[in-house]
C-alpha cells in the first residue's frame, strides 16, 4: 500500500480488472504520438511542452506516491505576475514555458 491519505475501496485486482484495458489503450495512443513525433525528425521535438511531457513520463514509473498530483504540478504554470500582453496564439500551451 502507498502512504497516500486516501484508501481505495477496491482491491488492486479489482482495479486492474476494471481499468486495465482502458489505460492500455491510452498508453498505446501515447506510444503512437511519440512514434509520429520521432518520424517527423525536424529537430523541433524538444520544445518546452515535450520537456514537460518527458518529465511527467518519468513520474509514471517511479516508486513515489501521488503521481497524478505530481504530474499536474509539472504541467501547471505557477507564475503569479500578470503578462503585459496576451500570447500571439491566445491558446493554452498545456505546459509552462520554463521548467523549475
Secondary structure, DSSP 4 states (H G I P E B T S, - for coil): ----S---SS-HHHHHHHHHHHHHHHHHHHHHHHHHHHHH-SS-TTSHHHHHHHHHHHHHHSS-S-HHHHHHHHH-----SPPSS--SS-S--SS-SS--
